[in-house]
Amino acid sequence: MTVEENNSLYLFDDHLARISGRILVGVDEAGRGPLAGPVVAAAVVLTQKIPRVNDSKKLSAQAREELFSEILSNSIIGIGLATNSEIDMYNILRATNLAMLRAVKRVFEVVNPEECLLIVDGAHMQLPGFCINLVKGDSKSASVAAASIVAKVFRDTLMEIYDSIYPGYGFSSNKGYPTPKHLYALGALGPSKLHRKSFRSTRASRRR
């Protein structure tokens, strides 16, 4: 990423913190699109500026992992998830909101909610307290970008663990996303206990 990109993310946060007078909590998720596994959310309060923080989708896996460690050491963090069963029960949007709520509650155990302003990536999330929804927030706010990194790395690591529990689907490489190899395995093996039964591709595999 460029220095200008990094600076713009922090300029946005600095301006918002100044006009609101509140502690900023960036909130983002990872894993809405996969056919398997949980959706994971992270809430992050950056206690100091970390160079190279950017939207996780713009970073290499190695850069994300390096930044993940830096963020853990220099931030207040909450992580929440909603399981594939909860996704099937509530739908992906509500399950994502639930994961975010769980992440935010962990941060609120450390920081006074009345002093916080939540910056939530997306347009339709409903969280308690002072909250703004910011479309493409992970490319505009350093706090949201940091949350996107934490959620992505945490979920990727979780899917690598699940790969040994549910072999054959390639979770360590596809992270549950519908790659051709994953879809082939789903058709050959049928869905695992980790698959989202309410998703169309999973339902189709059960009818074969």
Rosetta silent file (secondary structure, phi, psi, omega in degrees, C-alpha in Angstrom):
SEQUENCE: MTVEENNSLYLFDDHLARISGRILVGVDEAGRGPLAGPVVAAAVVLTQKIPRVNDSKKLSAQAREELFSEILSNSIIGIGLATNSEIDMYNILRATNLAMLRAVKRVFEVVNPEECLLIVDGAHMQLPGFCINLVKGDSKSASVAAASIVAKVFRDTLMEIYDSIYPGYGFSSNKGYPTPKHLYALGALGPSKLHRKSFRSTRASRRR
SCORE:     score description
SCORE:     0.000 S_00000001
   1 L     0.000  158.474  179.637    0.000    0.000    0.000 S_00000001
   2 L   -87.243  159.703  175.941    1.083    3.602   -0.458 S_00000001
   3 H   -61.007  -36.099 -179.224    1.912    6.016    2.342 S_00000001
   4 H   -63.581  -41.475  178.176   -0.932    8.194    1.070 S_00000001
   5 H   -61.081  -48.272 -178.780   -3.463    5.361    1.476 S_00000001
   6 H   -61.548  -43.880 -179.820   -2.317    4.661    5.025 S_00000001
   7 H   -63.340  -38.817 -178.550   -2.373    8.337    5.946 S_00000001
   8 H   -65.181  -35.106  177.857   -5.887    8.799    4.548 S_00000001
   9 H   -64.221  -42.877 -179.866   -7.212    5.979    6.741 S_00000001
  10 H   -75.447  -32.489  175.678   -5.789    7.601    9.851 S_00000001
  11 H   -62.324  -40.536  177.181   -6.848   11.092    8.774 S_00000001
  12 H   -60.132  -49.220 -178.953  -10.416    9.817    8.548 S_00000001
  13 H   -64.538  -43.258 -179.856  -10.230    8.329   12.045 S_00000001
  14 H   -60.064  -42.794  179.680   -8.511   11.374   13.522 S_00000001
  15 H   -64.948  -44.894 -178.321  -11.194   13.661   12.103 S_00000001
  16 H   -66.040  -40.243  178.173  -14.040   11.443   13.312 S_00000001
  17 H   -64.961  -37.396 -177.750  -12.539   11.101   16.797 S_00000001
  18 H   -69.378  -44.935 -176.524  -12.051   14.851   17.007 S_00000001
  19 H   -77.758  -25.640 -179.581  -15.579   15.845   15.984 S_00000001
  20 H   -90.813  -27.799 -176.019  -17.274   13.078   17.999 S_00000001
  21 L    69.028   24.289 -175.393  -15.081   13.251   21.085 S_00000001
  22 L  -123.127  163.608  173.959  -15.366    9.482   21.366 S_00000001
  23 E   -79.086  127.325 -178.184  -13.189    6.375   21.310 S_00000001
  24 E   -84.936  134.267  175.618  -13.429    4.767   17.878 S_00000001
  25 E  -121.934  109.219  176.435  -14.236    1.065   17.600 S_00000001
  26 E   -80.767  136.729 -177.830  -13.815   -0.391   14.122 S_00000001
  27 E  -131.317  128.821  177.829  -16.056   -3.375   13.369 S_00000001
  28 E  -151.180  169.489 -177.172  -15.825   -5.729   10.392 S_00000001
  29 E  -129.887  166.690  171.745  -16.460   -9.343    9.445 S_00000001
  30 E  -140.969  136.293  172.888  -14.992  -12.178    7.420 S_00000001
  31 L   102.244   29.115  175.639  -16.775  -15.161    5.959 S_00000001
  32 L   -77.090  -32.423 -172.903  -20.187  -14.086    4.694 S_00000001
  33 L   -87.826  -21.754 -176.363  -19.731  -15.742    1.297 S_00000001
  34 L   -62.872  161.230  176.046  -18.302  -19.214    2.034 S_00000001
  35 L   -87.808  -11.353 -175.145  -20.365  -22.400    1.917 S_00000001
  36 E  -142.658  154.462  175.693  -18.835  -23.680    5.153 S_00000001
  37 L    90.098  173.527 -178.208  -17.655  -22.452    8.516 S_00000001
  38 L   -80.905  166.677  163.682  -18.646  -19.565   10.755 S_00000001
  39 E   -97.242  132.826 -174.592  -18.859  -15.879   10.016 S_00000001
  40 E  -115.511  136.100  176.884  -16.300  -14.087   12.215 S_00000001
  41 E  -121.725  150.712  175.838  -16.412  -10.474   13.373 S_00000001
  42 E  -131.447  143.975  173.170  -13.788   -8.331   15.047 S_00000001
  43 E  -121.712  129.022 -172.021  -14.065   -5.066   16.965 S_00000001
  44 E  -133.252  130.846  168.012  -10.844   -3.079   17.340 S_00000001
  45 E  -109.357  111.939  178.673   -9.764    0.013   19.260 S_00000001
  46 E   -77.191  118.474  179.371   -6.359    1.092   17.967 S_00000001
  47 L   -89.352  -11.105  169.964   -4.333    2.392   20.906 S_00000001
  48 L  -156.675  159.301 -177.146   -1.565    3.544   18.575 S_00000001
  49 L   -74.840  132.621 -179.158   -1.091    3.991   14.847 S_00000001
  50 L  -114.213  116.826  178.742    0.210    0.921   13.029 S_00000001
  51 L   -59.686  149.930  174.744    1.888    1.481    9.653 S_00000001
  52 L    78.760   -2.318  176.875    0.638   -0.541    6.654 S_00000001
  53 L   -61.296  131.184 -179.303   -2.841   -1.123    8.076 S_00000001
  54 L  -158.230  171.072  173.377   -5.229   -1.399    5.138 S_00000001
  55 L   -48.647  126.881 -175.036   -8.292   -3.262    3.902 S_00000001
  56 H   -57.937  -29.211 -178.638   -7.425   -6.951    4.402 S_00000001
  57 H   -69.344  -18.247 -179.304   -8.443   -7.740    0.810 S_00000001
  58 H   -94.206    1.014 -175.330   -5.632   -5.494   -0.459 S_00000001
  59 L  -111.097  151.307  173.308   -2.937   -7.270    1.583 S_00000001
  60 L   -73.098  162.479  178.514   -1.011  -10.490    1.021 S_00000001
  61 H   -58.608  -40.592 -179.998   -1.513  -13.366    3.456 S_00000001
  62 H   -65.028  -42.969  179.245    1.941  -12.741    4.911 S_00000001
  63 H   -63.936  -40.661  178.362    1.261   -9.029    5.394 S_00000001
  64 H   -60.957  -44.424 -178.387   -2.062   -9.791    7.091 S_00000001
  65 H   -65.759  -39.160  177.310   -0.428  -12.207    9.513 S_00000001
  66 H   -64.762  -44.433  179.918    2.330   -9.733   10.371 S_00000001
  67 H   -68.995  -33.779  176.669   -0.183   -6.954   10.936 S_00000001
  68 H   -55.044  -47.119  179.772   -2.423   -9.282   12.938 S_00000001
  69 H   -63.837  -41.056  179.118    0.370   -9.699   15.498 S_00000001
  70 H   -65.550  -41.338 -179.886    0.999   -5.946   15.605 S_00000001
  71 H   -65.242  -42.626  178.382   -2.683   -5.181   16.050 S_00000001
  72 H   -58.673  -35.451 -176.293   -3.005   -7.713   18.873 S_00000001
  73 H   -82.228  -16.355 -171.674   -0.096   -6.039   20.670 S_00000001
  74 L  -130.870   29.712 -175.484   -1.319   -2.469   20.187 S_00000001
  75 E  -152.879  165.413  166.977   -5.098   -2.574   20.403 S_00000001
  76 E  -100.632  125.895 -170.248   -8.154   -3.526   22.395 S_00000001
  77 E  -129.891  139.767  169.701   -9.797   -6.376   20.510 S_00000001
  78 E  -127.350  136.945  177.808  -13.018   -8.338   20.638 S_00000001
  79 E  -123.228  134.099  176.607  -13.754  -11.340   18.423 S_00000001
  80 E  -136.127  154.511  176.446  -17.164  -12.911   17.945 S_00000001
  81 E  -141.461  158.627  170.850  -18.521  -15.544   15.617 S_00000001
  82 E  -121.668  129.576 -174.395  -21.777  -17.060   14.499 S_00000001
  83 L   -72.332  166.822  176.473  -21.688  -20.748   13.639 S_00000001
  84 H   -61.652  -31.754  177.116  -22.883  -22.311   10.414 S_00000001
  85 H   -66.292  -39.519  177.579  -25.891  -23.625   12.362 S_00000001
  86 H   -69.069  -34.715  175.444  -26.761  -20.078   13.448 S_00000001
  87 H   -61.798  -43.991  178.505  -26.348  -18.900    9.856 S_00000001
  88 H   -65.700  -34.406 -177.092  -28.843  -21.568    8.760 S_00000001
  89 H   -74.715  -43.992 -170.659  -31.186  -20.633   11.594 S_00000001
  90 H  -104.778  -22.102 -169.477  -31.185  -16.836   11.255 S_00000001
  91 L    94.168  161.240 -170.185  -29.819  -16.149    7.700 S_00000001
  92 H   -67.638  -35.413 -179.149  -26.381  -14.742    6.919 S_00000001
  93 H   -66.030  -47.488 -179.910  -27.233  -11.070    7.520 S_00000001
  94 H   -67.818  -36.722  178.379  -28.658  -11.647   10.988 S_00000001
  95 H   -66.064  -37.886  176.369  -25.868  -14.069   11.866 S_00000001
  96 H   -63.088  -43.125  177.533  -23.284  -11.477   10.823 S_00000001
  97 H   -60.846  -39.378  178.968  -24.993   -8.923   13.041 S_00000001
  98 H   -64.538  -43.898  178.203  -24.903  -11.454   15.891 S_00000001
  99 H   -61.668  -42.376  178.369  -21.173  -12.079   15.416 S_00000001
 100 H   -63.752  -42.301  178.515  -20.518   -8.326   15.432 S_00000001
 101 H   -59.758  -42.656  179.098  -22.587   -7.878   18.581 S_00000001
 102 H   -64.619  -38.875  178.494  -20.560  -10.577   20.338 S_00000001
 103 H   -66.121  -44.903 -178.606  -17.297   -8.933   19.269 S_00000001
 104 H   -64.166  -39.707  179.703  -18.414   -5.487   20.419 S_00000001
 105 H   -60.358  -33.538  178.038  -19.568   -6.809   23.793 S_00000001
 106 H   -67.634  -39.444  176.645  -16.042   -8.090   24.439 S_00000001
 107 H   -66.480  -38.773 -179.125  -14.602   -4.634   23.789 S_00000001
 108 H   -67.885  -12.791  173.153  -17.258   -3.103   26.036 S_00000001
 109 L   -72.495  -18.952 -176.300  -15.939   -5.267   28.873 S_00000001
 110 L  -110.241  -35.903 -175.815  -12.789   -3.114   28.739 S_00000001
 111 L  -116.011  140.583  179.076  -13.989    0.251   27.420 S_00000001
 112 L   -64.543  119.438 -178.738  -17.009    2.256   28.607 S_00000001
 113 H   -56.853  -31.892 -178.435  -19.684    1.933   25.886 S_00000001
 114 H   -67.080  -16.658 -178.558  -20.841    5.495   26.581 S_00000001
 115 H   -99.865    3.203 -171.615  -17.438    6.772   25.456 S_00000001
 116 E  -107.170  153.886  167.877  -17.344    4.814   22.184 S_00000001
 117 E  -125.738  117.604  178.967  -18.366    5.356   18.590 S_00000001
 118 E   -83.197  128.764  172.706  -18.751    2.172   16.553 S_00000001
 119 E  -109.936  108.252 -171.123  -17.703    2.383   12.903 S_00000001
 120 E  -107.198  125.412  177.867  -19.291   -0.635   11.257 S_00000001
 121 E   -68.152  128.116  178.968  -18.353   -1.821    7.788 S_00000001
 122 L   116.911 -175.881 -172.547  -21.468   -2.192    5.668 S_00000001
 123 L  -117.560  -15.919 -168.972  -24.899   -0.642    5.363 S_00000001
 124 L  -128.510   17.586 -178.694  -27.398   -2.656    7.391 S_00000001
 125 L   -84.248  140.778  179.961  -25.802   -3.661   10.692 S_00000001
 126 L  -120.703  112.400 -178.842  -27.577   -2.731   13.929 S_00000001
 127 L  -128.353  157.521 -175.662  -25.426   -2.519   17.046 S_00000001
 128 L   -73.217  158.739  174.612  -25.991   -0.887   20.441 S_00000001
 129 L    82.731 -160.353 -179.924  -24.767    2.553   21.444 S_00000001
 130 L   -79.675  119.766 -168.635  -23.383    5.269   19.201 S_00000001
 131 E  -147.240  138.211  171.222  -22.896    3.654   15.818 S_00000001
 132 E  -126.084  141.311  173.790  -22.389    4.592   12.174 S_00000001
 133 E   -94.580  132.095 -175.321  -22.550    2.268    9.181 S_00000001
 134 E  -129.280  106.299  178.682  -19.819    2.952    6.650 S_00000001
 135 L   -63.827  132.666 -174.914  -19.972    1.291    3.230 S_00000001
 136 L    56.446   37.692 -178.325  -16.478    0.082    2.257 S_00000001
 137 H   -61.430  -27.888 -178.989  -15.347    1.182    5.684 S_00000001
 138 H   -70.649  -12.153  175.365  -12.309   -1.093    5.545 S_00000001
 139 H  -107.247    5.714 -178.648  -10.878    1.103    2.781 S_00000001
 140 L  -120.849  -32.240 -174.506  -11.741    4.384    4.536 S_00000001
 141 L  -119.598  133.035  177.966  -11.058    3.912    8.258 S_00000001
 142 H   -64.119  -37.397 -179.354   -7.902    2.558    9.906 S_00000001
 143 H   -65.072  -42.165  178.551   -9.947    1.124   12.777 S_00000001
 144 H   -70.327  -39.119  177.103  -12.239   -0.779   10.419 S_00000001
 145 H   -59.880  -42.484  177.856   -9.275   -1.904    8.302 S_00000001
 146 H   -62.378  -41.001  178.035   -7.624   -3.298   11.440 S_00000001
 147 H   -64.018  -36.814  179.348  -10.846   -5.131   12.305 S_00000001
 148 H   -64.751  -36.911  178.540  -10.963   -6.589    8.792 S_00000001
 149 H   -67.524  -46.496 -178.656   -7.442   -7.972    9.232 S_00000001
 150 H   -61.687  -46.877 -179.064   -8.186   -9.511   12.629 S_00000001
 151 H   -62.856  -42.807 -178.108  -11.419  -11.128   11.432 S_00000001
 152 H   -65.533  -49.113 -177.572   -9.816  -12.478    8.248 S_00000001
 153 H   -66.567  -40.980  179.418   -6.703  -13.961    9.874 S_00000001
 154 H   -61.653  -46.290 -178.306   -8.674  -15.446   12.773 S_00000001
 155 H   -67.916  -41.392  178.710  -11.181  -17.093   10.440 S_00000001
 156 H   -59.366  -42.178  178.859   -8.529  -18.360    8.013 S_00000001
 157 H   -63.822  -40.561  178.809   -6.662  -19.981   10.906 S_00000001
 158 H   -62.388  -42.302 -179.545   -9.879  -21.556   12.139 S_00000001
 159 H   -67.997  -30.994  175.334  -10.619  -23.032    8.712 S_00000001
 160 H   -66.149  -36.349  175.804   -7.118  -24.518    8.547 S_00000001
 161 H   -67.272  -43.397 -179.579   -7.848  -26.295   11.832 S_00000001
 162 H   -63.283  -25.929 -179.308  -11.216  -27.496   10.522 S_00000001
 163 H   -60.190  -33.468  179.250   -9.464  -28.973    7.480 S_00000001
 164 H   -79.655  -21.702  179.556   -7.978  -31.694    9.694 S_00000001
 165 H   -85.679  -37.085  179.648  -11.360  -32.372   11.314 S_00000001
 166 L  -123.115   75.217 -175.969  -13.321  -32.465    8.043 S_00000001
 167 L   -70.538  158.669  173.903  -10.779  -33.664    5.439 S_00000001
 168 L   104.520  -19.329 -176.636  -11.433  -33.821    1.730 S_00000001
 169 L   -97.670  -12.098  179.166  -12.959  -30.389    1.149 S_00000001
 170 L    75.238   32.054 -176.506   -9.725  -28.379    1.056 S_00000001
 171 H   -59.672  -29.703 -178.680  -10.731  -25.942    3.778 S_00000001
 172 H   -66.031  -26.579 -179.984   -7.106  -24.977    4.463 S_00000001
 173 H  -101.435  -41.272 -176.328   -6.819  -23.541    0.957 S_00000001
 174 H   -92.078  -12.535  178.555  -10.351  -22.460    0.002 S_00000001
 175 L    57.588   22.431  178.624  -11.419  -21.348    3.500 S_00000001
 176 L    93.993   -6.039  179.941  -14.899  -22.638    2.715 S_00000001
 177 L   -73.632  155.321 -173.350  -15.410  -20.540   -0.416 S_00000001
 178 L   -80.430   66.176  174.207  -17.037  -22.220   -3.452 S_00000001
 179 L   -73.590  161.583  178.210  -13.961  -22.977   -5.544 S_00000001
 180 H   -55.235  -42.268 -180.000  -14.292  -25.612   -8.311 S_00000001
 181 H   -65.896  -38.306  178.692  -12.400  -28.177   -6.206 S_00000001
 182 H   -65.732  -44.153  179.925  -14.585  -27.465   -3.188 S_00000001
 183 H   -64.120  -37.234  177.044  -17.766  -27.830   -5.235 S_00000001
 184 H   -63.461  -45.645  179.670  -16.487  -31.104   -6.704 S_00000001
 185 H   -64.027  -37.473  179.216  -15.730  -32.447   -3.218 S_00000001
 186 H   -63.747  -39.922  177.294  -19.124  -31.303   -2.003 S_00000001
 187 H   -68.571  -35.916 -177.368  -20.787  -33.230   -4.813 S_00000001
 188 H   -79.313  -39.749 -173.716  -18.680  -36.333   -4.179 S_00000001
 189 H  -100.733  -19.268 -171.594  -18.737  -36.373   -0.375 S_00000001
 190 L    80.405  169.956 -177.437  -21.899  -34.478    0.438 S_00000001
 191 L   -72.052  145.290  174.103  -21.969  -31.668    3.007 S_00000001
 192 L   -87.990  178.160  176.695  -20.027  -31.914    6.263 S_00000001
 193 L   -67.558  -13.891 -178.797  -21.273  -30.748    9.651 S_00000001
 194 L   -90.098  -12.778 -176.348  -19.467  -27.477    8.934 S_00000001
 195 E   -76.794  150.402  178.611  -21.398  -26.664    5.754 S_00000001
 196 L   -86.637  104.478 -172.172  -24.174  -24.096    5.631 S_00000001
 197 L   -67.663  -21.217 -178.023  -27.194  -26.174    4.700 S_00000001
 198 L   -83.018  -10.010 -179.431  -29.267  -23.120    3.757 S_00000001
 199 L   -80.475  143.078 -170.919  -26.870  -22.034    0.985 S_00000001
 200 H   -56.595  -46.909 -177.182  -27.930  -22.943   -2.550 S_00000001
 201 H   -65.006  -32.933  177.684  -24.806  -24.868   -3.583 S_00000001
 202 H   -71.017  -42.787  178.211  -24.949  -26.954   -0.414 S_00000001
 203 H   -61.269  -40.589 -179.257  -28.636  -27.717   -0.914 S_00000001
 204 H   -63.199  -37.169 -178.648  -27.951  -28.738   -4.518 S_00000001
 205 H   -68.177  -26.946 -178.560  -25.246  -31.191   -3.427 S_00000001
 206 H   -77.253  -18.080 -178.721  -27.690  -32.905   -1.065 S_00000001
 207 L   -89.653   -7.993 -177.183  -30.106  -33.621   -3.930 S_00000001
 208 L   -75.473    0.000    0.000  -27.536  -35.502   -6.035 S_00000001
